[in-house]
Amino acid sequence: MNSFDSQSELKSGSRTYEIFRLQALAAKGVKLNRLPYSLRILLENLLRHEDGKSVTAEDIQFLANWDPKATPSREIAYMPARVLMQDFTGVPAIVDLAAMRDAMKQLGGDPEKINPLQPAELVIDHSVQVDEYGTKGSYDINAALEFQRNRERYAFLKWGQSAFRNFSAVPPGMGICHQVNLEYLARVVFTTEIGGKQRAYPDTLVGTDSHTTMINGLGVLGWGVGGIEAEAAMLGQPVSMLLPQVVGFKLSGKLKEGATATDLVLTVTEMLRKLGVVGKFVEFYGAGISELSLADRATIGNMAPEYGATCGIFPVDAETLRYLRLTGRPEEQIQLVETYYKEQGLFHAPEAEEAEYSQTIALDLSTVQPSVAGPRRPQDRVLLKDAGASFKQQLPSLLGPTANKNGERQVTRWESEGGHRSLNGNLESPEGEPEKGPITTVKERFHVDVDQYLDHGSIVIAAITSCTNTSNPSVMVAAGILAKKAVEKGLSVPPWVKTSLAPGSRVVTDYYQNAGLLPYLDKLRFNVVGYGCTTCIGNSGPLPTDVTKAIDDHGLVAVSVLSGNRNFEGRISSDVRANYLMSPPLVVAYALAGRIDHDFEHDALGTGKDGDSVYLKDIWPTQQEVSDVIASVMKPELYTKEYSTVTDGDSNWQALKFPHSEVYEWEPDSTYIRKAPYFDGMSAAAEAVEDIHGARVLAVLGDSVTTDHISPAGSIKLNGPAGKYLTEHGVKPADFNSYGSRRGNHEVMVRGTFANVRLKNKLAPGTEGGVTRLLPEGEGMSIFDASVKYAERGVPLVILAGKEYGSGSSRDWAAKGPKLLGVRAVIAESYERIHRSNLVGMGILPLQFGEGESAASLALAGEEVYEFSGLRDLLDAKFANGRVLTVEATAPDGSKKSFQTTVRIDTPQEILYYENGGILQYVLRQLAGKN
């Protein structure tokens, strides 16, 4: 259909493309210039997909006449051009597709109907772990261990690449998915042959990582969704979404000397969190955007999940074209981008008319000051000069169970003298490096008894890691220059600091080498450990055992500093209670200081070779120094060289053997890849929704419970349910690998759900971790073990939670895990956008307490038995009479309490998903012709 006569042609270079022209709406009185750029992209998406069913002419007209002040109420169907995945979320997605092929066959359909219908691109970047660090062999050792641990997963992905059409994988060791997306995969304008014609349209996407929004810096509209939503998008299902409000963020001025893009993004994150932008688009505009490089914009876009927005987008402009040339894109593609975006009124010029926004916020870039964020959340920004005082203020709430409650411990401090770092003035760090790794103890390597020196606030992890900053040459070069100056002054890093450098792409190493900066980073033990997410996602690897022992023995609040985007409790390392986000140069500076409470303004970092004290100001690079290095080393050839072979992989990847079959040959003894159970016993047609009776509470949780608390992440503990499962299946503890690497095995993942060491379940007061009480007996046990007993009794389960339930990464297992535990409903005060959608997508009922009400205000202890009646009537009526569902809770003494909740199934499409038991079951029945 083409109700608005928008189908037209566009000439670019020697080619002619079919396009859907936005100006056709202008001819019908629509004022396109008043629409934010992001909504113009959505408008084109609707024009192109109008079919009278998923997208109607009324939908298009509604968006064209968007009311900036209106509360979102109308659903639209968004059809992204492609899907981006990383391997943690990508492996279970491909496992699910493989299981769907089996189910399709059982339903009498054609298994080969199960294919991505949109291009699906996966980058293997989440599996490398920092086992070895601080040596020249760090990368090789970590890469070898990664392949050894993940060979089975990687062979499965190669099968998927062979079996599924429209699916490709970038092998491990090539870079982080968001940076590879930015530097290589993104087209900005997508082209597809349809009906013998080349059709051009904006490059749009959804990704299985919440930081998919990094691509917003390139003007590409995209955001993170749950793995199950992404699978549906791959299978041709539209992403149903409420037409959002758009917050305009006006930038002016220019960053002053000493401030970095990281300081800017931490400031933006804090401002937008305070404003409240959950579920909204944020669009940046104003004269200040011309002062930001594309990499700076991508840094801001990357953090959209941290400030809570669906996306944080910059419009396409001259800087976009400059970046495309820098990264070696073909000139023909760059010309098409410029021609298409200008023709469609999507190209931003400084003199362009300002769009209308739902609300606006402004920042003068010159007011940005050096900052860090921590110790628990990305939005908890602290000025650098106040970081030490802030840590001391937070210390009582961070203390471990064996700590001195006054937070004091007398230790000898790491001092500087004689041109080198020394302990008590008489113990030097060794010049040489060990030939073998991984490192097991600091004492073995440095001959230092760390127990004498570690204190509250000691930094034990310093990591330049994550897509957020390792995509940005300005902060990466600044870190290299600072390292160079520090080495030249004679400074070094205390031996207990686990240092690492994990670039987002191999291009970073190339420009470091060309600038001559890599040897200085190596000298400070910031050796390259891998090209992946590493520390930011919990793959920090084990600390030296003597460091761990000192922390445990004294209940110390040890600290990590990292250039990543996430610092939630328990995420970085189970040994570290305080985690701070900061720019790469500050990571190096804090590593040198060795303590989070170091006063950079008044305290020296050490004594230089000349005997003078060295302060941070003596080694901090100027903006001109950074700019000069970038200008001399950043060339398109770096990108074309690295990306010309990005899909080849190394000899290990090329030698991988895998089965060649239309359905996967599941290995019954595999501890990595197991057939997903979601389709077991599935009927050909959806069964009627039943009310939930006799439910018990599995956990009572507080505010800001993140997907890091819910979803299995990080290392697998030996004595936990997942560790016991692996041990029973013959896996040695040294080979446990991480939860992320075993996401294709539901047996491991369900045992790690709600098992975060920092989870506080109010149903088991005085505890931390994945424990609960089995009711009505009251016996304490692991959440998994309790779920097994409840399942044996046929008891459905409920989670009670506070505000912002499910904030954090878009982890599908934060919904899949509870589903397999037997959770049928969640009652929370509010939800994070992606997680709420994922709960519906797994057939879990999300309910919301009434305004101002909570489990505490209703005096719900979690020991009650819950009844959910009337759900079927609400769904049958498609919420025509509202979404209020009454819940009845019966206490142990027999007293009853009723309260009202709102059913958070937000769109008609979600009703269909829930009625089918989940989004995948719905899609499977559709493809099998059973719906």
Phi, psi and omega in degrees: 000155180206069187298338187250014179050046185266346183291129187206189179236153178223130177260131176221117185063231182265003186247155175242133183238148171276133178224166173249105194279123179294331182296344176297330177285325178300324179295342179257018173095003179281129177270091185296325185296339180281343181279137171303152182304320182298322179285332175296323178294317176297323180296317176298321180299318178290317178305316185287334184251015179300124180223002181081354181240282178295321179232123180248166176298327178295323177299315181296315180296322180297315179292321180299329180256031184311133177260111185300333186266352185288145173288130181306126184217344184249135180273140170235161181254111182261128181245095181293152181288333184201171180234134179248136179225151163254171192287330178301313180270336182287321180301309178296332177295316179289326174301316180296319178296321178296318178293327177294327176296318177299314182294321178301319179296319180292330178277001178088012179263183181267115181303330184284359170289339180275097178212151169299125177269345172246149179306129179241121185239125183242134177243122181278103186220356187257005189256344180285136183239148181275082174276307177259144181206158173073016178225163180295334181269009185302313183297312184298318181294314181294322179295319180295317178294322178300313183291322179299317182286329192246015183305318183294317178297317183292323176296323178297318179294325177293324174300314180300321180296328179279321187278324185262136171283151174071023180231131178224154182230135171268122186297167179295156176086007182261338180145178180275141189303321184289326178283322174298321177299314182293316188273343190219309189285324185295135180258336187069312167241125181264146176229140179217143176275121179227120179062033179082002179243149174275119179258133178248140181198164182298140173290119177227159182200163162237154182225155180273015173232134185298336181275016169308333181298350176304328183290346176300335178296337179267003182084008180267126181279124179186159179202172181276143175227167175292158180303325181289324174295319181296321178298319178296319178297319177300328183269016172088007178276138177290152172274111180282131182210147172285136178301118192277163163283154181236122178267126176269126180248107185270126179251139176220167176075200185210144179300136180270169182305134178096342179264144182241171176300328178293318176300321178297312184291327176293325177292314179299317181299314179298315182297315184286328174298318179293323180292318182092097184233019180300130180080002182252158167275145168243130180236128183267138181209179179102167184299334184293337182293333179289344178273355183255132174292166178300321179295323176297318179297318180296325177299318179291316179299322182303324187273010180307318177299329181287327174268001168093359184277158173294319176208164177223089197253146172249143179287156174293133180208195182298326179294326176299314180296320179299318181292321178299321177291317180302321184270012169080021176293149179300142182299326178299320179291320180296320178296320178296318179302311182295313182297313184295311185293325177290319180298324184270003182069028182252357183267126184272132173239151183306326183271006184296147177295138180287138178284170174269143181229159179295323173199163181231158176214152187225152177215130171272115185302333182290347180269356182290133181241154177306132188216164168227169177226129179166182011266004187233331188225149181296332183276356182273072184285141177227134175299142183308318183292343182254003187298317181297313180296322179296318179299314181297325178293324182278343190307314182304326181280350182259349187299141178281171185295335181259008184282157169293123188291347174275357175075016183247145173207122184278120179222162173282134182272153175287123185242174180231135173192160174063024177081005176214165178277139181213160175262125182053022176076008184220010182228117184262153171288141182293149179283321186279176179236147177295148181278337183236157178218183357286163179288134180256320178222151174293323182298321180297322185270319188247355181060041181239131174273096189295338181302333180283342192242338181284143184216171168304131179093355177292133178276122181246348175225127174228109190231124167271104193210166171085153179297329187308309187252333182286358173272351192250106182302330184297315181279331178290316177295321178301319178297320179294318179294318179299318178299318179300312181294322180296316179295317180297331177280343180099017180272157174212175187260137177306146189293339183274357179275119177277107186261148178201151176230115181236087182297154179284338175205165180292342177299325180300313179298322179298313182285333171297316180295315181297330179273355180073023185263340186299319181300328181286322174296319177300320182297327178270011178071017171272059178284153176296124181255346181162170177246081182194186187284330175043244192300324186298334180253012179095004177270042180286348181074170182288145170285157173308141188298329179286334174291313178302318181296317179297320178296313182293316184299325186249005180059040187284148171266090177278164190232143167245144172237132184210157181264026185270200184239357183226134178219032180297158182303135175076358186282313189285311179199140179292345179273348189246124184262342181234128184227133185234132175270144181192174180287156177307316178297326177290328174301315179295317181298316179291326176299318177297319182290323178081357182216146180283338181265018176293133178266099186294334182285323187247338183256136178286149173284336180168186178256129182283174179300333181274003179087357180269153176292142180248124179251165180302321181298337181284339184239357181288128182286148175277162177299325180293319178299316180295314181299320181296318179294315180300316181298328184277337188243340185275105182230150178303330182300329179299317183285316181296325179295310185290321186273352176292337181236019189296333182267358184286318184075171180274185183296327178297316179295315183294331182273354183300131176260145182210156181288147177250101183199158180285329173245147186286140178271090184297137177266117187297336182261007183292139174254006179247316186236115177227149182299126180298137187270004190293341183253004179298127178070016182289133178279162181293327180240152180294139178268158182296142179291135178252149174291165184254124183235147173064036184278148175246155180272127178273325180205144172246114190242157183268205180282158173054037171284117188266170174294342173289332175283329186269308187279141176298132181206155176079206185281156180261122182282141183299318187267006177272171180304320180292318178298320179295320178299313181295319178299317179297336179260020171080015180268128178283147180308324180295341182253013181300325185063195183257165174301320182302322181287342181252024181293346177275003178241103183296333180295322176288315188292321180294330179284342178260001180287134186060027183256010179303135185295343180258004179293135177243108179262113183294346176285344176232071186300147179082008181241163170229143178109186187276065180236156179209186173241132176283127183249145012272358186296324183087011181286131178282139179193175178293153178301320180295312182299321178296320181296324178297316181293320177297321180297320178298330180270355181072031183261119175288158188239155183226148171247132171255134185214168182263219183278154175055041180294128178085017176291158181114203185300153181277068186271119179296329182289346173291343174254322180295317182301306177303323178301314181286339175285346182100013178287124180258336183208151172236134174244114184229162176285325173198163186234152165283144189306306186293318184294320176302315179297320180295323178300313177299317181297341176256009177078019175263136185275115176269121178243150182237131176302156175296160182306125178082355180260158180202174176301322181291313183294332178269002179058041176270116183273343184095357180268000184281167169256132190249141176237131179240101185244145177096001181296317181300319180295319179298316182289320179300326180273002181053039178062026180299330181254024179103178184239021183277125178241127179274132178246136178245129180242126179253118182285165179303332180275005177092351179290145184245148179221129177248143176211157184260143177230160175259130177284118183265046165265105200268343183225158176303324179296322179294330175301315179298318179299313183295318180297333179270000181088003180147165184291323182290322177295322178298311181297318181298316179295324177298311183291331179275357180072028184254005182246000000 
